[in-house]
Amino acid sequence: MTEIVKTSTQSEETTHFGYKTVATDEKQKMVGEVFSSVAAKYDIMNDFMSMGVHRLWKRHFILTSGVEAGDQVLDLAGGTGDIAKLLAPKVTQSGHIIVGDINQEMLDVGKQRMIDSGLFGLVSTQQMNAEELPFEEDTFDLITMAFGLRNVTDQQKALNDMHRVLKPGGKLMVLEFTQVNLKFLAKIYDFYSFKILPEIGQIVAKDRDSYQYLAESIRKHPNQQTLKTMLEKAGFELCKVENLSGGIVAIHTGYKT
């Protein structure tokens, strides 16, 4: 799980930012700077990084969501709106999707995409911190979070608050990079993540450091079983994990009863 440590020689808590140890209250700002830097090229970089496979992961994510017409959905770390675009036809005009993200630059890209697609209204955007969601209890039928949880400073606190704002019977789905469970693939993936990915970031987005951080953040993220345990600690039931592409990513699901 996210490691937050209070040192014995100083009062401030520390956590990780990639492989660096930083003050807890600084991580949010540093993550914000990363995504402000990559916002304009974020979706193009996703295609380059995954060779387009991220689109298949996301489509499967939505196909297994069980979302229905009329549902109230919160898409956290939804930034550029790619998950919301997939959800919209299933929710229909009788429902509503809120794209929540802590980074305004990412939301600006997503809002324009919704306007261009004729979806703005059915989909709205709102800046928010996943650790302190600005909603009443029992508000949403479904909460989705794709490739965002690893950037949250206090992941357990965020999961606790997601549980709070879900309706009884509501579902949480987290799509995230995780621990590869095939040895031969793990070696290839490590080489790609630390040798190739930052160079692609430099060439395409003119930002090597941000993509170095993203590679490191994946390795620091809780593995499948640890994250499942965190969902259960937050109060979710019927929790399960579905590995995709040999565990490069996984879908964690849980329900509020």
PyMOL commands that set and color helices and strands:
alter all, ss='L'
color gray80, all
select helices_A, chain A and resi 24-50+53-63+82-91+104-116+149-151+155-165+183-205+208-220+224-233+245-247
alter helices_A, ss='H'
color red, helices_A
select strands_A, chain A and resi 5-6+13-17+20-23+72-76+96-101+123-127+140-146+166-177+237-244+249-255
alter strands_A, ss='S'
color yellow, strands_A
deselect
rebuild
show_as cartoon
